[in-house]
Amino acid sequence: MDYSLSDEQRAIREEVRRFAENEVAPVAGEYDEAETYPAEVVRKASEMGLTGAHFPVEYGGVGYSSLENALVTEELFAVDPGIGLCITSAGFGAEAIISFGTDDQKERFLPPITEGESVMGAAISEPQAGSDVTSVRTRAEKDGDEWVINGTKMWITNGSVGDYFVVMCQTDPDADDRYAGFSQLIVEADRDGFSADKITGKMGIRASDTAELVFDDVRVPEENLVGTEGMGFLQLMQFFDETRTAVAAQAVGIAKGACDRALDYAKEREQFGRPIGDFQAIQHKLAEMHTATEAARQLTYKSAWSVDNDEDQLTALASMAKEFASNVATDVADEAVQIHGGAGFVNDHDVERLYRDAKITQIYEGTTEIQKNIIARELLGKGI
């Protein structure tokens, strides 16, 4: 097995690392504290091809593979998960358009993301529908050549800054199959009846915008339907392997950032006349943190490689990567704070922010508990 990255992939990693250190690190604390969206940083990232980097070249992307996306994500999240998420999620939801959308939809909605002119989102979760996507109640009914949408979406990334969203709707409540009857529709934020209410007070990833979306008789033309009517749920399921791998990469980045900062602090901080890194208790923490992070990285890279190569065990592997890496991120960030002692409990040091940011990786794109269910289901061959 070849574990080495190509020269091009190493160059991507180094370029993103420099960008994060120069453009993200100096303002990370400011955006976190203010809970404001870093539009200027995202614009600069778009100039480097980092927004919608996985989009096809003909629509402005650079065609990065899942592994290359994982490299980008890891480096950004190692510096700041909040701003990192803003950059990597600028095209969140576009996967549906890329795979199932019409040529017109691709031409209208993809290039503005890569050019830094627009931001989009995926509107799936609702107040009563999180892990169980089939509980979605937002309704879309056909009226002539338009769809009329009513309902509420919750915890939507880019919700109050997005220009358009791919919205999961119930289009046939009487469908016999519990997985049928759902469709995805593209909704522009300037449509009458659409409103977004920003959610504040989040524990972490505070620079990333999160909102509640309300659809009150929102009308969109029939050409905004993504793919085939009634196939929305199955469309969505196809992308979880990719998006869960991406969250695993986020977690690896957080763990990396925590490891780096803890190591630096252990070399600098002195107690009893010598650096605390000279003490075995700290050495063991550092050894365990770096070992766990490397294990999570390798599992995540394998999952990303499997996405690119369509491996048979991909679904289980993606859930394994997310479940394991997210646990590593929270544990490693916790230990990084412990190594910093009292200094790690205040925002003078980045580990305080990483500690708060790590938790979300155990929640979004399917909770840790759901990932275990999926892994077991795949092992037992039980299907959906």
MIDRENRO-196794 format. One record per residue (C-alpha): residue in one letter; x, y, z. Coordinates in nm, 4 decimals. Layout:
N
pavex | X | Y | Z
A | X | Y | Z
...
END
This chain:
384
pavex | X | Y | Z
M | 0.0000 | 0.0000 | 0.0000
D | 0.1238 | 0.3489 | -0.0877
Y | 0.0675 | 0.5953 | 0.1978
S | 0.2472 | 0.8856 | 0.0323
L | 0.0788 | 1.1945 | -0.1067
S | 0.1591 | 1.3131 | -0.4565
D | 0.3729 | 1.6227 | -0.5077
E | 0.0582 | 1.8096 | -0.6119
Q | -0.1290 | 1.7031 | -0.2989
R | 0.1590 | 1.8086 | -0.0753
A | 0.1652 | 2.1438 | -0.2535
I | -0.2097 | 2.1861 | -0.1942
R | -0.1629 | 2.1150 | 0.1753
E | 0.1234 | 2.3621 | 0.2103
E | -0.0590 | 2.6353 | 0.0179
V | -0.3718 | 2.6005 | 0.2307
R | -0.1637 | 2.5977 | 0.5487
R | 0.0012 | 2.9276 | 0.4506
F | -0.3360 | 3.0804 | 0.3678
A | -0.4804 | 2.9721 | 0.7021
E | -0.1853 | 3.1038 | 0.8974
N | -0.1786 | 3.4376 | 0.7115
E | -0.5486 | 3.5108 | 0.6575
V | -0.7412 | 3.3087 | 0.9152
A | -0.5284 | 3.2934 | 1.2299
P | -0.5013 | 3.6728 | 1.2837
V | -0.8808 | 3.7229 | 1.2869
A | -1.0108 | 3.3897 | 1.4187
G | -1.0688 | 3.5072 | 1.7753
E | -1.2392 | 3.8244 | 1.6592
Y | -1.4995 | 3.6458 | 1.4469
D | -1.5557 | 3.3812 | 1.7112
E | -1.6220 | 3.6367 | 1.9831
A | -1.8476 | 3.8534 | 1.7660
E | -2.0308 | 3.5535 | 1.6100
T | -2.0077 | 3.7210 | 1.2707
Y | -1.9605 | 3.5695 | 0.9268
P | -1.6101 | 3.6295 | 0.7811
A | -1.7220 | 3.7352 | 0.4342
E | -1.3901 | 3.8985 | 0.3459
V | -1.1893 | 3.5887 | 0.4394
V | -1.4251 | 3.3676 | 0.2378
R | -1.3828 | 3.6011 | -0.0598
K | -1.0031 | 3.5664 | -0.0352
A | -1.0426 | 3.1892 | -0.0115
S | -1.2490 | 3.1917 | -0.3306
E | -0.9637 | 3.3650 | -0.5110
M | -0.7479 | 3.0640 | -0.4197
G | -1.0111 | 2.8228 | -0.5493
L | -1.1076 | 2.6988 | -0.2032
T | -1.4826 | 2.7631 | -0.2258
G | -1.6444 | 2.4862 | -0.4248
A | -1.3036 | 2.3332 | -0.4853
H | -1.4616 | 1.9958 | -0.5635
F | -1.6912 | 2.1418 | -0.8313
P | -1.6238 | 2.0298 | -1.1900
V | -1.3768 | 2.2492 | -1.3748
E | -1.6402 | 2.3505 | -1.6330
Y | -1.8372 | 2.5189 | -1.3544
G | -1.5462 | 2.7055 | -1.2006
G | -1.4148 | 2.4437 | -0.9595
V | -1.0749 | 2.2800 | -0.9577
G | -1.2101 | 1.9264 | -0.9400
Y | -1.0466 | 1.8269 | -0.6121
S | -1.0907 | 1.4657 | -0.5083
S | -1.2346 | 1.3720 | -0.1695
L | -0.8821 | 1.3091 | -0.0431
E | -0.7672 | 1.6509 | -0.1587
N | -1.0728 | 1.8072 | 0.0015
A | -0.9801 | 1.6272 | 0.3238
L | -0.6321 | 1.7801 | 0.3088
V | -0.7776 | 2.1287 | 0.2601
T | -1.0283 | 2.0802 | 0.5409
E | -0.7702 | 1.9462 | 0.7853
E | -0.5381 | 2.2440 | 0.7393
L | -0.8153 | 2.5036 | 0.7684
F | -0.9705 | 2.3447 | 1.0770
A | -0.6325 | 2.3090 | 1.2455
V | -0.6138 | 2.6888 | 1.2506
D | -0.9807 | 2.7739 | 1.3120
P | -1.2837 | 2.5473 | 1.2709
G | -1.5353 | 2.8334 | 1.2570
I | -1.3822 | 3.0146 | 0.9615
G | -1.2708 | 2.6817 | 0.8145
L | -1.6339 | 2.5729 | 0.8020
C | -1.7381 | 2.8983 | 0.6345
I | -1.4891 | 2.8337 | 0.3550
T | -1.5519 | 2.4629 | 0.3052
S | -1.9321 | 2.4956 | 0.3316
A | -1.9756 | 2.7855 | 0.0898
G | -2.1105 | 2.5318 | -0.1586
F | -2.2900 | 2.3094 | 0.0926
G | -2.5757 | 2.1328 | -0.0843
A | -2.4247 | 2.1659 | -0.4293
E | -2.3600 | 1.7924 | -0.4477
A | -2.7268 | 1.7392 | -0.5320
I | -2.7088 | 1.9898 | -0.8158
I | -2.3829 | 1.8440 | -0.9484
S | -2.5171 | 1.4879 | -0.9563
F | -2.8863 | 1.5378 | -1.0331
G | -2.9339 | 1.8943 | -1.1511
T | -3.0012 | 2.0124 | -1.5038
D | -2.7371 | 2.1878 | -1.7120
D | -2.9238 | 2.5130 | -1.6534
Q | -2.9183 | 2.4637 | -1.2751
K | -2.5472 | 2.3910 | -1.2816
E | -2.4732 | 2.6991 | -1.4903
R | -2.6893 | 2.9235 | -1.2703
F | -2.5938 | 2.8067 | -0.9240
L | -2.2406 | 2.6629 | -0.9276
P | -2.0091 | 2.9304 | -1.0771
P | -2.1206 | 3.2072 | -0.8353
I | -1.9946 | 2.9900 | -0.5464
T | -1.6476 | 2.9358 | -0.6886
E | -1.6239 | 3.3021 | -0.7894
G | -1.7004 | 3.4144 | -0.4336
E | -2.0164 | 3.5963 | -0.5390
S | -2.2640 | 3.3693 | -0.3603
V | -2.2986 | 3.1283 | -0.0693
M | -2.5445 | 2.8395 | -0.0551
G | -2.6734 | 2.5866 | 0.1942
A | -2.8613 | 2.2598 | 0.2379
A | -3.1886 | 2.2895 | 0.4315
I | -3.2748 | 1.9483 | 0.5749
S | -3.3110 | 1.9492 | 0.9548
E | -3.6288 | 2.0746 | 1.1208
P | -3.7309 | 2.1386 | 1.4820
Q | -3.8695 | 1.7819 | 1.5020
A | -3.6565 | 1.6178 | 1.2316
G | -3.2848 | 1.5697 | 1.2868
S | -3.1449 | 1.2179 | 1.2691
D | -3.4726 | 1.0928 | 1.1208
V | -3.4858 | 1.2643 | 0.7814
T | -3.8137 | 1.0907 | 0.6989
S | -3.9803 | 1.3072 | 0.9659
V | -3.9397 | 1.6166 | 0.7474
R | -4.2679 | 1.8085 | 0.7391
T | -4.1816 | 2.1054 | 0.5186
R | -4.4341 | 2.0662 | 0.2407
A | -4.4097 | 2.1554 | -0.1270
E | -4.7274 | 2.1403 | -0.3340
K | -4.7580 | 2.1853 | -0.7074
D | -4.9644 | 2.4817 | -0.8265
G | -4.9575 | 2.5106 | -1.2038
D | -4.5962 | 2.5496 | -1.3104
E | -4.4786 | 2.6418 | -0.9592
W | -4.4040 | 2.4726 | -0.6291
V | -4.5475 | 2.6329 | -0.3138
I | -4.3399 | 2.5633 | -0.0029
N | -4.4461 | 2.5887 | 0.3621
G | -4.2513 | 2.4847 | 0.6684
T | -3.9550 | 2.5522 | 0.8947
K | -3.5937 | 2.4397 | 0.8817
M | -3.3583 | 2.4492 | 1.1806
W | -2.9812 | 2.4605 | 1.2386
I | -2.9124 | 2.5525 | 0.8769
T | -2.5503 | 2.6352 | 0.7952
N | -2.5201 | 2.9662 | 0.6020
G | -2.8885 | 3.0220 | 0.6806
S | -2.8880 | 3.4002 | 0.7119
V | -2.6051 | 3.4685 | 0.4651
G | -2.6933 | 3.2179 | 0.1925
D | -2.8182 | 3.3271 | -0.1468
Y | -2.9948 | 2.9984 | -0.2251
F | -3.0628 | 2.6628 | -0.0638
V | -3.1327 | 2.3057 | -0.1650
V | -3.4411 | 2.2329 | 0.0457
M | -3.5678 | 1.8875 | 0.1377
C | -3.9484 | 1.8873 | 0.1102
Q | -4.2311 | 1.6440 | 0.1437
T | -4.4034 | 1.6338 | -0.1939
D | -4.6164 | 1.3208 | -0.1585
P | -4.7363 | 1.2588 | 0.2004
D | -4.9421 | 0.9592 | 0.0847
A | -4.6489 | 0.7670 | -0.0628
D | -4.6499 | 0.3985 | 0.0380
D | -4.2722 | 0.3809 | 0.0785
R | -4.1487 | 0.5812 | 0.3811
Y | -3.8402 | 0.6784 | 0.1805
A | -4.0405 | 0.8057 | -0.1158
G | -4.2465 | 1.1211 | -0.1340
F | -3.9564 | 1.3611 | -0.0721
S | -3.8034 | 1.5989 | -0.3247
Q | -3.5296 | 1.8601 | -0.3240
L | -3.6009 | 2.2110 | -0.4478
I | -3.3691 | 2.5048 | -0.4996
V | -3.4983 | 2.8134 | -0.3195
E | -3.3453 | 3.1583 | -0.3668
A | -3.3293 | 3.3689 | -0.0503
D | -3.4943 | 3.6681 | -0.2187
R | -3.8211 | 3.4788 | -0.2812
D | -4.1336 | 3.6267 | -0.1216
G | -4.2255 | 3.4422 | 0.1962
F | -3.8706 | 3.3309 | 0.2754
S | -3.7093 | 3.4512 | 0.5985
A | -3.4047 | 3.3573 | 0.8039
D | -3.3435 | 3.4145 | 1.1741
K | -2.9782 | 3.3867 | 1.2807
I | -2.9102 | 3.1575 | 1.5769
T | -2.6642 | 3.2974 | 1.8297
G | -2.5174 | 3.1697 | 2.1542
K | -2.3600 | 2.8585 | 1.9997
M | -2.0963 | 2.6727 | 2.1979
G | -1.8574 | 2.6560 | 1.9042
I | -1.7949 | 2.7258 | 1.5344
R | -1.9336 | 3.0696 | 1.6138
A | -1.8001 | 3.2382 | 1.2989
S | -2.0096 | 2.9992 | 1.0906
D | -2.3613 | 3.1252 | 1.0280
T | -2.6487 | 2.9094 | 1.1547
A | -3.0155 | 3.0016 | 1.1211
E | -3.3778 | 2.8997 | 1.1328
L | -3.5453 | 2.9233 | 0.7927
V | -3.9165 | 2.9867 | 0.7476
F | -4.1058 | 2.9188 | 0.4241
D | -4.4439 | 3.0900 | 0.4106
D | -4.6078 | 3.0159 | 0.0754
V | -4.2723 | 3.0477 | -0.0974
R | -4.3144 | 2.9972 | -0.4711
V | -4.0409 | 2.8606 | -0.6952
P | -4.0687 | 2.7580 | -1.0612
E | -4.0957 | 2.3893 | -1.1455
E | -3.7512 | 2.4013 | -1.3050
N | -3.6058 | 2.4422 | -0.9526
L | -3.6827 | 2.0758 | -0.8797
V | -3.3561 | 1.8834 | -0.8433
G | -3.3679 | 1.5583 | -1.0362
T | -3.6769 | 1.3381 | -1.0218
E | -3.9755 | 1.4175 | -0.8043
G | -3.9999 | 1.1791 | -0.5082
M | -3.6304 | 1.0851 | -0.5122
G | -3.5055 | 1.3475 | -0.2669
F | -3.4373 | 1.1110 | 0.0217
L | -3.2393 | 0.8675 | -0.1923
Q | -3.0488 | 1.1562 | -0.3499
L | -2.9509 | 1.2772 | -0.0051
M | -2.8353 | 0.9354 | 0.1154
Q | -2.5847 | 0.9157 | -0.1705
F | -2.3881 | 1.2069 | -0.0310
F | -2.3590 | 1.1116 | 0.3332
D | -2.0515 | 0.8987 | 0.2660
E | -1.8794 | 1.2058 | 0.1273
T | -2.0055 | 1.4567 | 0.3826
R | -1.9336 | 1.2315 | 0.6802
T | -1.5818 | 1.1816 | 0.5521
A | -1.5536 | 1.5597 | 0.5340
V | -1.6622 | 1.5922 | 0.8992
A | -1.4015 | 1.3312 | 0.9913
A | -1.1429 | 1.5524 | 0.8204
Q | -1.2719 | 1.8488 | 1.0213
A | -1.2215 | 1.6491 | 1.3400
V | -0.8700 | 1.5481 | 1.2366
G | -0.7911 | 1.9141 | 1.1737
I | -0.9162 | 2.0137 | 1.5189
A | -0.7128 | 1.7355 | 1.6789
K | -0.4054 | 1.8426 | 1.4810
G | -0.4468 | 2.2019 | 1.5900
A | -0.4861 | 2.0977 | 1.9533
C | -0.1815 | 1.8692 | 1.9342
D | 0.0369 | 2.1395 | 1.7807
R | -0.0593 | 2.3975 | 2.0394
A | -0.0208 | 2.1579 | 2.3314
L | 0.3249 | 2.0549 | 2.2113
D | 0.4367 | 2.4158 | 2.1725
Y | 0.3049 | 2.5065 | 2.5163
A | 0.4725 | 2.2038 | 2.6769
K | 0.8068 | 2.3257 | 2.5399
E | 0.7567 | 2.6847 | 2.6576
R | 0.5789 | 2.6588 | 2.9930
E | 0.8121 | 2.6062 | 3.2879
Q | 0.7354 | 2.4716 | 3.6328
F | 0.9783 | 2.3625 | 3.9023
G | 1.2590 | 2.5132 | 3.6974
R | 1.2079 | 2.3227 | 3.3734
P | 0.9643 | 2.2924 | 3.0791
I | 0.6550 | 2.0912 | 3.1652
G | 0.7311 | 1.8780 | 2.8608
D | 1.0138 | 1.7237 | 3.0635
F | 0.7615 | 1.5598 | 3.2951
Q | 0.6488 | 1.2090 | 3.2114
A | 0.2814 | 1.2845 | 3.2798
I | 0.2822 | 1.5509 | 3.0068
Q | 0.4926 | 1.3370 | 2.7747
H | 0.2400 | 1.0554 | 2.7971
K | -0.0456 | 1.2938 | 2.7196
L | 0.1366 | 1.4252 | 2.4137
A | 0.2208 | 1.0748 | 2.2947
E | -0.1385 | 0.9563 | 2.3280
M | -0.2799 | 1.2696 | 2.1624
H | -0.0532 | 1.2482 | 1.8591
T | -0.1015 | 0.8719 | 1.8226
A | -0.4812 | 0.8999 | 1.8311
T | -0.4739 | 1.1897 | 1.5844
E | -0.2594 | 0.9938 | 1.3392
A | -0.4911 | 0.6934 | 1.3669
A | -0.7925 | 0.9166 | 1.2960
R | -0.6086 | 1.0745 | 1.0033
Q | -0.5315 | 0.7405 | 0.8396
L | -0.8892 | 0.6174 | 0.8806
T | -1.0191 | 0.9436 | 0.7356
Y | -0.7800 | 0.9340 | 0.4414
K | -0.8828 | 0.5760 | 0.3690
S | -1.2475 | 0.6804 | 0.3757
A | -1.1722 | 0.9697 | 0.1400
W | -0.9810 | 0.7369 | -0.0921
S | -1.2767 | 0.4996 | -0.0846
V | -1.5146 | 0.7794 | -0.1841
D | -1.2962 | 0.8503 | -0.4856
N | -1.2679 | 0.4817 | -0.5762
D | -1.6242 | 0.3724 | -0.4942
E | -1.5253 | 0.0962 | -0.2544
D | -1.7872 | -0.1591 | -0.1465
Q | -1.7503 | -0.0927 | 0.2277
L | -1.7579 | 0.2851 | 0.1884
T | -2.0703 | 0.3568 | 0.3943
A | -1.9424 | 0.1702 | 0.6983
L | -1.5962 | 0.3184 | 0.6558
A | -1.7269 | 0.6769 | 0.6338
S | -1.9282 | 0.6296 | 0.9526
M | -1.6294 | 0.4684 | 1.1241
A | -1.4120 | 0.7633 | 1.0266
K | -1.6600 | 1.0208 | 1.1502
E | -1.7381 | 0.8373 | 1.4742
F | -1.3738 | 0.7730 | 1.5586
A | -1.2249 | 1.1039 | 1.4458
S | -1.4897 | 1.3125 | 1.6226
N | -1.4219 | 1.1288 | 1.9486
V | -1.0494 | 1.1824 | 1.9005
A | -1.1042 | 1.5547 | 1.8385
T | -1.3016 | 1.6031 | 2.1594
D | -1.0581 | 1.3951 | 2.3665
V | -0.7457 | 1.5577 | 2.2251
A | -0.8865 | 1.9092 | 2.2623
D | -0.9732 | 1.8255 | 2.6228
E | -0.6176 | 1.7118 | 2.6925
A | -0.4763 | 2.0207 | 2.5213
V | -0.6715 | 2.2389 | 2.7638
Q | -0.5467 | 2.0229 | 3.0528
I | -0.1850 | 2.0699 | 2.9449
H | -0.2405 | 2.4456 | 2.9332
G | -0.3891 | 2.4366 | 3.2828
G | -0.5632 | 2.7556 | 3.3897
A | -0.4320 | 2.9345 | 3.0802
G | -0.6334 | 2.6962 | 2.8628
F | -0.9574 | 2.7873 | 3.0348
V | -0.9632 | 3.1407 | 2.8919
N | -0.9584 | 3.2633 | 2.5345
D | -0.6014 | 3.3916 | 2.5537
H | -0.5100 | 3.0568 | 2.3996
D | -0.6626 | 2.8893 | 2.0948
V | -0.7170 | 2.5576 | 2.2731
E | -1.0173 | 2.7059 | 2.4530
R | -1.1831 | 2.7684 | 2.1166
L | -1.0816 | 2.4304 | 1.9746
Y | -1.2294 | 2.2607 | 2.2812
R | -1.5660 | 2.4265 | 2.2160
D | -1.5498 | 2.3694 | 1.8411
A | -1.4708 | 1.9983 | 1.8632
K | -1.8088 | 1.8975 | 2.0044
I | -2.0078 | 1.9738 | 1.6894
T | -1.8226 | 1.7024 | 1.4961
Q | -2.0006 | 1.4466 | 1.7155
I | -2.3392 | 1.5960 | 1.6269
Y | -2.3847 | 1.7222 | 1.2722
E | -2.4048 | 1.5017 | 0.9632
G | -2.5370 | 1.2285 | 1.1914
T | -2.4679 | 1.1957 | 1.5633
T | -2.2146 | 0.9536 | 1.7071
E | -2.4993 | 0.7242 | 1.8055
I | -2.6378 | 0.7225 | 1.4511
Q | -2.2916 | 0.6403 | 1.3122
K | -2.2731 | 0.3346 | 1.5369
N | -2.6163 | 0.2266 | 1.4140
I | -2.5015 | 0.2610 | 1.0537
I | -2.1809 | 0.0673 | 1.1125
A | -2.3704 | -0.2173 | 1.2776
R | -2.6362 | -0.2131 | 1.0051
E | -2.3711 | -0.2395 | 0.7345
L | -2.1924 | -0.5208 | 0.9148
L | -2.5168 | -0.7144 | 0.9510
G | -2.6266 | -0.6430 | 0.5937
K | -2.9570 | -0.4905 | 0.6976
G | -2.9666 | -0.2100 | 0.4377
I | -3.1510 | 0.1177 | 0.5042
END
